[in-house]
Amino acid sequence: MGEKNAILLGTLAYNIGPGAVNKSSVYRKLKRGDTNIYKEYTSHCHYKGKFHRQLHQRRQTEYKLLFSNL
């Protein structure tokens, strides 16, 4: 698993907890080598069961910062 993937998983674990990350589709896809995780990563944007627009924007920003070609 690459350095960027590890940073992304670490960020997600900080926000939703390591147990939730271990069960997530993001982790499963990265583990089998599939890096097409944008949809799954940005889907972690709910608070108390409701969609939270600012969390969605945060996930998009985190993803873009790590995977854009700056």
PQR file with spaces between the fields and no chain letter, atoms N, CA, C, O and H, PARSE charges and radii, in Angstrom:
ATOM       1  N    MET     1       0.857   -1.166    0.000 -0.4000 1.5000
ATOM       2  CA   MET     1       0.000    0.000    0.000 -0.0000 2.0000
ATOM       3  C    MET     1       0.903    1.229    0.000  0.5500 1.7000
ATOM       4  O    MET     1       1.873    1.293    0.755 -0.5500 1.4000
ATOM       5  N    GLY     2       0.588    2.187   -0.834 -0.4000 1.5000
ATOM       6  CA   GLY     2       1.415    3.365   -0.994 -0.0000 2.0000
ATOM       7  C    GLY     2       1.313    4.342    0.163  0.5500 1.7000
ATOM       8  O    GLY     2       0.421    4.256    1.007 -0.5500 1.4000
ATOM       9  H    GLY     2      -0.200    2.135   -1.447  0.4000 1.0000
ATOM      10  N    GLU     3       2.244    5.263    0.173 -0.4000 1.5000
ATOM      11  CA   GLU     3       2.292    6.278    1.226 -0.0000 2.0000
ATOM      12  C    GLU     3       1.034    7.144    1.235  0.5500 1.7000
ATOM      13  O    GLU     3       0.494    7.444    2.299 -0.5500 1.4000
ATOM      14  H    GLU     3       2.968    5.333   -0.512  0.4000 1.0000
ATOM      15  N    LYS     4       0.569    7.544    0.055 -0.4000 1.5000
ATOM      16  CA   LYS     4      -0.632    8.372   -0.022 -0.0000 2.0000
ATOM      17  C    LYS     4      -1.857    7.624    0.491  0.5500 1.7000
ATOM      18  O    LYS     4      -2.712    8.204    1.160 -0.5500 1.4000
ATOM      19  H    LYS     4       1.008    7.300   -0.810  0.4000 1.0000
ATOM      20  N    ASN     5      -1.935    6.342    0.175 -0.4000 1.5000
ATOM      21  CA   ASN     5      -3.061    5.530    0.658 -0.0000 2.0000
ATOM      22  C    ASN     5      -3.042    5.435    2.173  0.5500 1.7000
ATOM      23  O    ASN     5      -4.087    5.505    2.821 -0.5500 1.4000
ATOM      24  H    ASN     5      -1.241    5.871   -0.369  0.4000 1.0000
ATOM      25  N    ALA     6      -1.837    5.272    2.741 -0.4000 1.5000
ATOM      26  CA   ALA     6      -1.710    5.170    4.194 -0.0000 2.0000
ATOM      27  C    ALA     6      -2.121    6.481    4.864  0.5500 1.7000
ATOM      28  O    ALA     6      -2.787    6.470    5.899 -0.5500 1.4000
ATOM      29  H    ALA     6      -0.988    5.215    2.215  0.4000 1.0000
ATOM      30  N    ILE     7      -1.725    7.607    4.276 -0.4000 1.5000
ATOM      31  CA   ILE     7      -2.108    8.904    4.833 -0.0000 2.0000
ATOM      32  C    ILE     7      -3.624    9.079    4.764  0.5500 1.7000
ATOM      33  O    ILE     7      -4.245    9.553    5.716 -0.5500 1.4000
ATOM      34  H    ILE     7      -1.184    7.616    3.435  0.4000 1.0000
ATOM      35  N    LEU     8      -4.208    8.698    3.647 -0.4000 1.5000
ATOM      36  CA   LEU     8      -5.656    8.817    3.484 -0.0000 2.0000
ATOM      37  C    LEU     8      -6.397    7.951    4.498  0.5500 1.7000
ATOM      38  O    LEU     8      -7.379    8.393    5.094 -0.5500 1.4000
ATOM      39  H    LEU     8      -3.704    8.314    2.874  0.4000 1.0000
ATOM      40  N    LEU     9      -5.933    6.723    4.694 -0.4000 1.5000
ATOM      41  CA   LEU     9      -6.565    5.842    5.680 -0.0000 2.0000
ATOM      42  C    LEU     9      -6.365    6.355    7.096  0.5500 1.7000
ATOM      43  O    LEU     9      -7.262    6.245    7.933 -0.5500 1.4000
ATOM      44  H    LEU     9      -5.135    6.364    4.210  0.4000 1.0000
ATOM      45  N    GLY    10      -5.196    6.916    7.367 -0.4000 1.5000
ATOM      46  CA   GLY    10      -4.941    7.499    8.684 -0.0000 2.0000
ATOM      47  C    GLY    10      -5.861    8.666    8.967  0.5500 1.7000
ATOM      48  O    GLY    10      -6.377    8.805   10.076 -0.5500 1.4000
ATOM      49  H    GLY    10      -4.468    7.006    6.688  0.4000 1.0000
ATOM      50  N    THR    11      -6.066    9.500    7.970 -0.4000 1.5000
ATOM      51  CA   THR    11      -6.980   10.642    8.108 -0.0000 2.0000
ATOM      52  C    THR    11      -8.397   10.153    8.348  0.5500 1.7000
ATOM      53  O    THR    11      -9.107   10.675    9.207 -0.5500 1.4000
ATOM      54  H    THR    11      -5.646    9.386    7.070  0.4000 1.0000
ATOM      55  N    LEU    12      -8.800    9.158    7.591 -0.4000 1.5000
ATOM      56  CA   LEU    12     -10.148    8.610    7.757 -0.0000 2.0000
ATOM      57  C    LEU    12     -10.302    7.958    9.132  0.5500 1.7000
ATOM      58  O    LEU    12     -11.341    8.105    9.775 -0.5500 1.4000
ATOM      59  H    LEU    12      -8.223    8.734    6.893  0.4000 1.0000
ATOM      60  N    ALA    13      -9.281    7.246    9.579 -0.4000 1.5000
ATOM      61  CA   ALA    13      -9.333    6.606   10.897 -0.0000 2.0000
ATOM      62  C    ALA    13      -9.445    7.638   12.012  0.5500 1.7000
ATOM      63  O    ALA    13     -10.153    7.423   12.996 -0.5500 1.4000
ATOM      64  H    ALA    13      -8.437    7.127    9.057  0.4000 1.0000
ATOM      65  N    TYR    14      -8.752    8.747   11.859 -0.4000 1.5000
ATOM      66  CA   TYR    14      -8.835    9.821   12.853 -0.0000 2.0000
ATOM      67  C    TYR    14     -10.262   10.360   12.932  0.5500 1.7000
ATOM      68  O    TYR    14     -10.748   10.692   14.013 -0.5500 1.4000
ATOM      69  H    TYR    14      -8.176    8.922   11.060  0.4000 1.0000
ATOM      70  N    ASN    15     -10.921   10.444   11.793 -0.4000 1.5000
ATOM      71  CA   ASN    15     -12.249   11.035   11.742 -0.0000 2.0000
ATOM      72  C    ASN    15     -13.383   10.069   12.077  0.5500 1.7000
ATOM      73  O    ASN    15     -14.341   10.462   12.742 -0.5500 1.4000
ATOM      74  H    ASN    15     -10.525   10.175   10.914  0.4000 1.0000
ATOM      75  N    ILE    16     -13.296    8.828   11.636 -0.4000 1.5000
ATOM      76  CA   ILE    16     -14.418    7.905   11.861 -0.0000 2.0000
ATOM      77  C    ILE    16     -14.062    6.742   12.780  0.5500 1.7000
ATOM      78  O    ILE    16     -14.941    5.972   13.166 -0.5500 1.4000
ATOM      79  H    ILE    16     -12.518    8.509   11.096  0.4000 1.0000
ATOM      80  N    GLY    17     -12.789    6.605   13.133 -0.4000 1.5000
ATOM      81  CA   GLY    17     -12.343    5.544   14.020 -0.0000 2.0000
ATOM      82  C    GLY    17     -11.719    4.388   13.269  0.5500 1.7000
ATOM      83  O    GLY    17     -12.157    4.051   12.169 -0.5500 1.4000
ATOM      84  H    GLY    17     -12.075    7.231   12.820  0.4000 1.0000
ATOM      85  N    PRO    18     -10.696    3.775   13.856 -0.5600 1.5000
ATOM      86  CA   PRO    18      -9.991    2.689   13.177  0.2800 2.0000
ATOM      87  C    PRO    18     -10.857    1.455   12.928  0.5500 1.7000
ATOM      88  O    PRO    18     -10.664    0.766   11.926 -0.5500 1.4000
ATOM      89  N    GLY    19     -11.793    1.167   13.806 -0.4000 1.5000
ATOM      90  CA   GLY    19     -12.671    0.016   13.607 -0.0000 2.0000
ATOM      91  C    GLY    19     -13.552    0.185   12.385  0.5500 1.7000
ATOM      92  O    GLY    19     -13.764   -0.760   11.624 -0.5500 1.4000
ATOM      93  H    GLY    19     -11.949    1.726   14.619  0.4000 1.0000
ATOM      94  N    ALA    20     -14.061    1.388   12.202 -0.4000 1.5000
ATOM      95  CA   ALA    20     -14.905    1.670   11.033 -0.0000 2.0000
ATOM      96  C    ALA    20     -14.088    1.611    9.751  0.5500 1.7000
ATOM      97  O    ALA    20     -14.583    1.153    8.722 -0.5500 1.4000
ATOM      98  H    ALA    20     -13.888    2.155   12.819  0.4000 1.0000
ATOM      99  N    VAL    21     -12.849    2.066    9.802 -0.4000 1.5000
ATOM     100  CA   VAL    21     -11.990    2.015    8.615 -0.0000 2.0000
ATOM     101  C    VAL    21     -11.716    0.574    8.222  0.5500 1.7000
ATOM     102  O    VAL    21     -11.739    0.239    7.037 -0.5500 1.4000
ATOM     103  H    VAL    21     -12.446    2.438   10.639  0.4000 1.0000
ATOM     104  N    ASN    22     -11.455   -0.286    9.206 -0.4000 1.5000
ATOM     105  CA   ASN    22     -11.175   -1.697    8.907 -0.0000 2.0000
ATOM     106  C    ASN    22     -12.344   -2.386    8.224  0.5500 1.7000
ATOM     107  O    ASN    22     -12.146   -3.362    7.500 -0.5500 1.4000
ATOM     108  H    ASN    22     -11.436   -0.015   10.168  0.4000 1.0000
ATOM     109  N    LYS    23     -13.554   -1.898    8.440 -0.4000 1.5000
ATOM     110  CA   LYS    23     -14.742   -2.484    7.821 -0.0000 2.0000
ATOM     111  C    LYS    23     -15.152   -1.767    6.539  0.5500 1.7000
ATOM     112  O    LYS    23     -16.082   -2.196    5.856 -0.5500 1.4000
ATOM     113  H    LYS    23     -13.715   -1.106    9.028  0.4000 1.0000
ATOM     114  N    SER    24     -14.462   -0.678    6.214 -0.4000 1.5000
ATOM     115  CA   SER    24     -14.898    0.170    5.109 -0.0000 2.0000
ATOM     116  C    SER    24     -14.525   -0.394    3.740  0.5500 1.7000
ATOM     117  O    SER    24     -13.578   -1.168    3.593 -0.5500 1.4000
ATOM     118  H    SER    24     -13.707   -0.330    6.770  0.4000 1.0000
ATOM     119  N    SER    25     -15.305    0.023    2.750 -0.4000 1.5000
ATOM     120  CA   SER    25     -15.031   -0.374    1.371 -0.0000 2.0000
ATOM     121  C    SER    25     -13.762    0.294    0.861  0.5500 1.7000
ATOM     122  O    SER    25     -13.107   -0.234   -0.038 -0.5500 1.4000
ATOM     123  H    SER    25     -16.074    0.651    2.869  0.4000 1.0000
ATOM     124  N    VAL    26     -13.407    1.437    1.416 -0.4000 1.5000
ATOM     125  CA   VAL    26     -12.163    2.115    1.032 -0.0000 2.0000
ATOM     126  C    VAL    26     -10.976    1.200    1.353  0.5500 1.7000
ATOM     127  O    VAL    26     -10.116    0.967    0.504 -0.5500 1.4000
ATOM     128  H    VAL    26     -13.939    1.865    2.146  0.4000 1.0000
ATOM     129  N    TYR    27     -10.940    0.694    2.564 -0.4000 1.5000
ATOM     130  CA   TYR    27      -9.842   -0.180    2.992 -0.0000 2.0000
ATOM     131  C    TYR    27      -9.806   -1.473    2.169  0.5500 1.7000
ATOM     132  O    TYR    27      -8.738   -1.910    1.741 -0.5500 1.4000
ATOM     133  H    TYR    27     -11.638    0.883    3.254  0.4000 1.0000
ATOM     134  N    ARG    28     -10.963   -2.073    1.953 -0.4000 1.5000
ATOM     135  CA   ARG    28     -11.010   -3.323    1.185 -0.0000 2.0000
ATOM     136  C    ARG    28     -10.496   -3.127   -0.236  0.5500 1.7000
ATOM     137  O    ARG    28      -9.741   -3.952   -0.751 -0.5500 1.4000
ATOM     138  H    ARG    28     -11.831   -1.718    2.301  0.4000 1.0000
ATOM     139  N    LYS    29     -10.911   -2.026   -0.869 -0.4000 1.5000
ATOM     140  CA   LYS    29     -10.469   -1.763   -2.247 -0.0000 2.0000
ATOM     141  C    LYS    29      -8.962   -1.507   -2.300  0.5500 1.7000
ATOM     142  O    LYS    29      -8.277   -2.028   -3.180 -0.5500 1.4000
ATOM     143  H    LYS    29     -11.524   -1.356   -0.451  0.4000 1.0000
ATOM     144  N    LEU    30      -8.450   -0.719   -1.378 -0.4000 1.5000
ATOM     145  CA   LEU    30      -7.010   -0.437   -1.367 -0.0000 2.0000
ATOM     146  C    LEU    30      -6.208   -1.703   -1.082  0.5500 1.7000
ATOM     147  O    LEU    30      -5.134   -1.899   -1.650 -0.5500 1.4000
ATOM     148  H    LEU    30      -9.007   -0.295   -0.663  0.4000 1.0000
ATOM     149  N    LYS    31      -6.716   -2.548   -0.219 -0.4000 1.5000
ATOM     150  CA   LYS    31      -6.033   -3.785    0.134 -0.0000 2.0000
ATOM     151  C    LYS    31      -5.877   -4.712   -1.074  0.5500 1.7000
ATOM     152  O    LYS    31      -4.872   -5.413   -1.194 -0.5500 1.4000
ATOM     153  H    LYS    31      -7.589   -2.388    0.243  0.4000 1.0000
ATOM     154  N    ARG    32      -6.864   -4.717   -1.961 -0.4000 1.5000
ATOM     155  CA   ARG    32      -6.755   -5.578   -3.138 -0.0000 2.0000
ATOM     156  C    ARG    32      -6.130   -4.855   -4.337  0.5500 1.7000
ATOM     157  O    ARG    32      -6.066   -5.406   -5.436 -0.5500 1.4000
ATOM     158  H    ARG    32      -7.680   -4.148   -1.864  0.4000 1.0000
ATOM     159  N    GLY    33      -5.667   -3.607   -4.116 -0.4000 1.5000
ATOM     160  CA   GLY    33      -4.941   -2.901   -5.153 -0.0000 2.0000
ATOM     161  C    GLY    33      -5.764   -1.993   -6.031  0.5500 1.7000
ATOM     162  O    GLY    33      -5.237   -1.418   -6.984 -0.5500 1.4000
ATOM     163  H    GLY    33      -5.720   -3.159   -3.223  0.4000 1.0000
ATOM     164  N    ASP    34      -7.029   -1.848   -5.740 -0.4000 1.5000
ATOM     165  CA   ASP    34      -7.915   -0.985   -6.514 -0.0000 2.0000
ATOM     166  C    ASP    34      -7.839    0.427   -5.945  0.5500 1.7000
ATOM     167  O    ASP    34      -8.240    0.654   -4.804 -0.5500 1.4000
ATOM     168  H    ASP    34      -7.457   -2.314   -4.965  0.4000 1.0000
ATOM     169  N    THR    35      -7.332    1.375   -6.724 -0.4000 1.5000
ATOM     170  CA   THR    35      -7.184    2.743   -6.237 -0.0000 2.0000
ATOM     171  C    THR    35      -8.330    3.653   -6.657  0.5500 1.7000
ATOM     172  O    THR    35      -8.266    4.861   -6.427 -0.5500 1.4000
ATOM     173  H    THR    35      -7.006    1.190   -7.651  0.4000 1.0000
ATOM     174  N    ASN    36      -9.350    3.119   -7.251 -0.4000 1.5000
ATOM     175  CA   ASN    36     -10.525    3.897   -7.647 -0.0000 2.0000
ATOM     176  C    ASN    36     -11.466    4.005   -6.436  0.5500 1.7000
ATOM     177  O    ASN    36     -12.481    3.313   -6.367 -0.5500 1.4000
ATOM     178  H    ASN    36      -9.402    2.138   -7.438  0.4000 1.0000
ATOM     179  N    ILE    37     -11.116    4.877   -5.491 -0.4000 1.5000
ATOM     180  CA   ILE    37     -11.832    4.942   -4.216 -0.0000 2.0000
ATOM     181  C    ILE    37     -12.529    6.271   -3.963  0.5500 1.7000
ATOM     182  O    ILE    37     -13.059    6.489   -2.874 -0.5500 1.4000
ATOM     183  H    ILE    37     -10.291    5.439   -5.548  0.4000 1.0000
ATOM     184  N    TYR    38     -12.538    7.159   -4.945 -0.4000 1.5000
ATOM     185  CA   TYR    38     -13.100    8.496   -4.725 -0.0000 2.0000
ATOM     186  C    TYR    38     -14.532    8.428   -4.201  0.5500 1.7000
ATOM     187  O    TYR    38     -14.855    9.063   -3.198 -0.5500 1.4000
ATOM     188  H    TYR    38     -12.108    6.982   -5.830  0.4000 1.0000
ATOM     189  N    LYS    39     -15.373    7.677   -4.860 -0.4000 1.5000
ATOM     190  CA   LYS    39     -16.788    7.597   -4.468 -0.0000 2.0000
ATOM     191  C    LYS    39     -16.931    7.047   -3.042  0.5500 1.7000
ATOM     192  O    LYS    39     -17.696    7.582   -2.239 -0.5500 1.4000
ATOM     193  H    LYS    39     -15.110    7.161   -5.675  0.4000 1.0000
ATOM     194  N    GLU    40     -16.200    5.988   -2.740 -0.4000 1.5000
ATOM     195  CA   GLU    40     -16.292    5.377   -1.416 -0.0000 2.0000
ATOM     196  C    GLU    40     -15.753    6.311   -0.338  0.5500 1.7000
ATOM     197  O    GLU    40     -16.344    6.436    0.734 -0.5500 1.4000
ATOM     198  H    GLU    40     -15.580    5.553   -3.392  0.4000 1.0000
ATOM     199  N    TYR    41     -14.617    6.971   -0.630 -0.4000 1.5000
ATOM     200  CA   TYR    41     -14.014    7.853    0.369 -0.0000 2.0000
ATOM     201  C    TYR    41     -14.919    9.044    0.663  0.5500 1.7000
ATOM     202  O    TYR    41     -15.123    9.399    1.824 -0.5500 1.4000
ATOM     203  H    TYR    41     -14.137    6.869   -1.501  0.4000 1.0000
ATOM     204  N    THR    42     -15.452    9.652   -0.367 -0.4000 1.5000
ATOM     205  CA   THR    42     -16.292   10.834   -0.150 -0.0000 2.0000
ATOM     206  C    THR    42     -17.669   10.483    0.408  0.5500 1.7000
ATOM     207  O    THR    42     -18.413   11.376    0.813 -0.5500 1.4000
ATOM     208  H    THR    42     -15.287    9.364   -1.310  0.4000 1.0000
ATOM     209  N    SER    43     -18.016    9.209    0.436 -0.4000 1.5000
ATOM     210  CA   SER    43     -19.306    8.815    1.008 -0.0000 2.0000
ATOM     211  C    SER    43     -19.289    8.846    2.538  0.5500 1.7000
ATOM     212  O    SER    43     -20.344    8.746    3.165 -0.5500 1.4000
ATOM     213  H    SER    43     -17.412    8.484    0.107  0.4000 1.0000
ATOM     214  N    HIS    44     -18.118    8.982    3.144 -0.4000 1.5000
ATOM     215  CA   HIS    44     -18.012    9.077    4.607 -0.0000 2.0000
ATOM     216  C    HIS    44     -18.267   10.526    5.024  0.5500 1.7000
ATOM     217  O    HIS    44     -17.363   11.227    5.477 -0.5500 1.4000
ATOM     218  H    HIS    44     -17.261    9.063    2.635  0.4000 1.0000
ATOM     219  N    CYS    45     -19.507   10.951    4.860 -0.4000 1.5000
ATOM     220  CA   CYS    45     -19.852   12.355    5.114 -0.0000 2.0000
ATOM     221  C    CYS    45     -21.190   12.468    5.829  0.5500 1.7000
ATOM     222  O    CYS    45     -21.938   13.421    5.606 -0.5500 1.4000
ATOM     223  H    CYS    45     -20.242   10.381    4.492  0.4000 1.0000
ATOM     224  N    HIS    46     -21.491   11.510    6.678 -0.4000 1.5000
ATOM     225  CA   HIS    46     -22.754   11.545    7.411 -0.0000 2.0000
ATOM     226  C    HIS    46     -22.487   11.758    8.900  0.5500 1.7000
ATOM     227  O    HIS    46     -21.508   11.254    9.449 -0.5500 1.4000
ATOM     228  H    HIS    46     -20.884   10.736    6.858  0.4000 1.0000
ATOM     229  N    TYR    47     -23.351   12.493    9.521 -0.4000 1.5000
ATOM     230  CA   TYR    47     -23.281   12.731   10.961 -0.0000 2.0000
ATOM     231  C    TYR    47     -24.650   12.433   11.534  0.5500 1.7000
ATOM     232  O    TYR    47     -25.652   13.023   11.131 -0.5500 1.4000
ATOM     233  H    TYR    47     -24.147   12.903    9.075  0.4000 1.0000
ATOM     234  N    LYS    48     -24.678   11.515   12.476 -0.4000 1.5000
ATOM     235  CA   LYS    48     -25.933   11.062   13.073 -0.0000 2.0000
ATOM     236  C    LYS    48     -26.912   10.596   12.009  0.5500 1.7000
ATOM     237  O    LYS    48     -28.115   10.832   12.109 -0.5500 1.4000
ATOM     238  H    LYS    48     -23.863   11.036   12.804  0.4000 1.0000
ATOM     239  N    GLY    49     -26.380    9.926   10.981 -0.4000 1.5000
ATOM     240  CA   GLY    49     -27.204    9.345    9.942 -0.0000 2.0000
ATOM     241  C    GLY    49     -27.646   10.288    8.837  0.5500 1.7000
ATOM     242  O    GLY    49     -28.333    9.874    7.903 -0.5500 1.4000
ATOM     243  H    GLY    49     -25.402    9.734   10.899  0.4000 1.0000
ATOM     244  N    LYS    50     -27.258   11.544    8.935 -0.4000 1.5000
ATOM     245  CA   LYS    50     -27.681   12.516    7.926 -0.0000 2.0000
ATOM     246  C    LYS    50     -26.485   13.027    7.138  0.5500 1.7000
ATOM     247  O    LYS    50     -25.385   13.179    7.669 -0.5500 1.4000
ATOM     248  H    LYS    50     -26.700   11.880    9.693  0.4000 1.0000
ATOM     249  N    PHE    51     -26.729   13.288    5.853 -0.4000 1.5000
ATOM     250  CA   PHE    51     -25.705   13.843    4.980 -0.0000 2.0000
ATOM     251  C    PHE    51     -25.276   15.210    5.505  0.5500 1.7000
ATOM     252  O    PHE    51     -26.106   16.045    5.864 -0.5500 1.4000
ATOM     253  H    PHE    51     -27.622   13.165    5.422  0.4000 1.0000
ATOM     254  N    HIS    52     -23.961   15.418    5.541 -0.4000 1.5000
ATOM     255  CA   HIS    52     -23.414   16.672    6.021 -0.0000 2.0000
ATOM     256  C    HIS    52     -22.545   17.260    4.915  0.5500 1.7000
ATOM     257  O    HIS    52     -21.479   16.728    4.605 -0.5500 1.4000
ATOM     258  H    HIS    52     -23.287   14.739    5.249  0.4000 1.0000
ATOM     259  N    ARG    53     -23.003   18.354    4.326 -0.4000 1.5000
ATOM     260  CA   ARG    53     -22.344   18.952    3.169 -0.0000 2.0000
ATOM     261  C    ARG    53     -20.896   19.346    3.460  0.5500 1.7000
ATOM     262  O    ARG    53     -20.028   19.145    2.610 -0.5500 1.4000
ATOM     263  H    ARG    53     -23.869   18.786    4.577  0.4000 1.0000
ATOM     264  N    GLN    54     -20.616   19.896    4.631 -0.4000 1.5000
ATOM     265  CA   GLN    54     -19.256   20.312    4.960 -0.0000 2.0000
ATOM     266  C    GLN    54     -18.324   19.114    5.115  0.5500 1.7000
ATOM     267  O    GLN    54     -17.154   19.190    4.740 -0.5500 1.4000
ATOM     268  H    GLN    54     -21.321   20.060    5.322  0.4000 1.0000
ATOM     269  N    LEU    55     -18.823   18.024    5.656 -0.4000 1.5000
ATOM     270  CA   LEU    55     -18.002   16.814    5.738 -0.0000 2.0000
ATOM     271  C    LEU    55     -17.693   16.279    4.343  0.5500 1.7000
ATOM     272  O    LEU    55     -16.585   15.814    4.076 -0.5500 1.4000
ATOM     273  H    LEU    55     -19.774   17.963    5.961  0.4000 1.0000
ATOM     274  N    HIS    56     -18.676   16.349    3.467 -0.4000 1.5000
ATOM     275  CA   HIS    56     -18.463   15.902    2.089 -0.0000 2.0000
ATOM     276  C    HIS    56     -17.395   16.761    1.419  0.5500 1.7000
ATOM     277  O    HIS    56     -16.528   16.233    0.722 -0.5500 1.4000
ATOM     278  H    HIS    56     -19.576   16.727    3.684  0.4000 1.0000
ATOM     279  N    GLN    57     -17.445   18.059    1.617 -0.4000 1.5000
ATOM     280  CA   GLN    57     -16.438   18.952    1.054 -0.0000 2.0000
ATOM     281  C    GLN    57     -15.053   18.658    1.636  0.5500 1.7000
ATOM     282  O    GLN    57     -14.050   18.715    0.925 -0.5500 1.4000
ATOM     283  H    GLN    57     -18.150   18.488    2.182  0.4000 1.0000
ATOM     284  N    ARG    58     -15.008   18.347    2.921 -0.4000 1.5000
ATOM     285  CA   ARG    58     -13.731   18.023    3.560 -0.0000 2.0000
ATOM     286  C    ARG    58     -13.127   16.760    2.950  0.5500 1.7000
ATOM     287  O    ARG    58     -11.932   16.718    2.655 -0.5500 1.4000
ATOM     288  H    ARG    58     -15.823   18.301    3.498  0.4000 1.0000
ATOM     289  N    ARG    59     -13.958   15.729    2.764 -0.4000 1.5000
ATOM     290  CA   ARG    59     -13.464   14.482    2.161 -0.0000 2.0000
ATOM     291  C    ARG    59     -12.953   14.721    0.745  0.5500 1.7000
ATOM     292  O    ARG    59     -11.934   14.158    0.344 -0.5500 1.4000
ATOM     293  H    ARG    59     -14.928   15.764    3.004  0.4000 1.0000
ATOM     294  N    GLN    60     -13.666   15.562   -0.016 -0.4000 1.5000
ATOM     295  CA   GLN    60     -13.226   15.884   -1.369 -0.0000 2.0000
ATOM     296  C    GLN    60     -11.872   16.589   -1.336  0.5500 1.7000
ATOM     297  O    GLN    60     -10.985   16.276   -2.131 -0.5500 1.4000
ATOM     298  H    GLN    60     -14.494   16.019    0.310  0.4000 1.0000
ATOM     299  N    THR    61     -11.716   17.523   -0.431 -0.4000 1.5000
ATOM     300  CA   THR    61     -10.461   18.264   -0.320 -0.0000 2.0000
ATOM     301  C    THR    61      -9.316   17.344    0.094  0.5500 1.7000
ATOM     302  O    THR    61      -8.228   17.419   -0.477 -0.5500 1.4000
ATOM     303  H    THR    61     -12.436   17.777    0.215  0.4000 1.0000
ATOM     304  N    GLU    62      -9.547   16.476    1.079 -0.4000 1.5000
ATOM     305  CA   GLU    62      -8.507   15.542    1.515 -0.0000 2.0000
ATOM     306  C    GLU    62      -8.061   14.661    0.354  0.5500 1.7000
ATOM     307  O    GLU    62      -6.866   14.465    0.130 -0.5500 1.4000
ATOM     308  H    GLU    62     -10.431   16.415    1.543  0.4000 1.0000
ATOM     309  N    TYR    63      -9.024   14.143   -0.368 -0.4000 1.5000
ATOM     310  CA   TYR    63      -8.709   13.271   -1.493 -0.0000 2.0000
ATOM     311  C    TYR    63      -7.915   14.013   -2.558  0.5500 1.7000
ATOM     312  O    TYR    63      -6.897   13.521   -3.045 -0.5500 1.4000
ATOM     313  H    TYR    63      -9.994   14.303   -0.186  0.4000 1.0000
ATOM     314  N    LYS    64      -8.389   15.200   -2.914 -0.4000 1.5000
ATOM     315  CA   LYS    64      -7.738   15.976   -3.980 -0.0000 2.0000
ATOM     316  C    LYS    64      -6.340   16.412   -3.580  0.5500 1.7000
ATOM     317  O    LYS    64      -5.446   16.437   -4.426 -0.5500 1.4000
ATOM     318  H    LYS    64      -9.216   15.600   -2.518  0.4000 1.0000
ATOM     319  N    LEU    65      -6.122   16.755   -2.320 -0.4000 1.5000
ATOM     320  CA   LEU    65      -4.795   17.164   -1.887 -0.0000 2.0000
ATOM     321  C    LEU    65      -3.770   16.036   -2.041  0.5500 1.7000
ATOM     322  O    LEU    65      -2.611   16.281   -2.376 -0.5500 1.4000
ATOM     323  H    LEU    65      -6.848   16.735   -1.632  0.4000 1.0000
ATOM     324  N    LEU    66      -4.201   14.827   -1.800 -0.4000 1.5000
ATOM     325  CA   LEU    66      -3.269   13.698   -1.892 -0.0000 2.0000
ATOM     326  C    LEU    66      -3.121   13.147   -3.301  0.5500 1.7000
ATOM     327  O    LEU    66      -2.043   12.677   -3.665 -0.5500 1.4000
ATOM     328  H    LEU    66      -5.142   14.628   -1.529  0.4000 1.0000
ATOM     329  N    PHE    67      -4.173   13.193   -4.096 -0.4000 1.5000
ATOM     330  CA   PHE    67      -4.133   12.509   -5.383 -0.0000 2.0000
ATOM     331  C    PHE    67      -4.107   13.417   -6.612  0.5500 1.7000
ATOM     332  O    PHE    67      -4.108   12.931   -7.742 -0.5500 1.4000
ATOM     333  H    PHE    67      -5.049   13.574   -3.801  0.4000 1.0000
ATOM     334  N    SER    68      -4.083   14.733   -6.396 -0.4000 1.5000
ATOM     335  CA   SER    68      -3.966   15.618   -7.561 -0.0000 2.0000
ATOM     336  C    SER    68      -2.485   15.757   -7.923  0.5500 1.7000
ATOM     337  O    SER    68      -1.609   15.642   -7.065 -0.5500 1.4000
ATOM     338  H    SER    68      -4.082   15.128   -5.477  0.4000 1.0000
ATOM     339  N    ASN    69      -2.232   15.999   -9.166 -0.4000 1.5000
ATOM     340  CA   ASN    69      -0.860   16.173   -9.641 -0.0000 2.0000
ATOM     341  C    ASN    69      -0.485   17.634   -9.530  0.5500 1.7000
ATOM     342  O    ASN    69      -0.641   18.403  -10.479 -0.5500 1.4000
ATOM     343  H    ASN    69      -2.943   16.092   -9.862  0.4000 1.0000
ATOM     344  N    LEU    70       0.008   18.010   -8.367 -0.4000 1.5000
ATOM     345  CA   LEU    70       0.377   19.420   -8.133 -0.0000 2.0000
ATOM     346  C    LEU    70       1.719   19.724   -8.746  0.5500 1.7000
ATOM     347  O    LEU    70       2.198   20.855   -8.654 -0.5500 1.4000
ATOM     348  H    LEU    70       0.135   17.386   -7.596  0.4000 1.0000
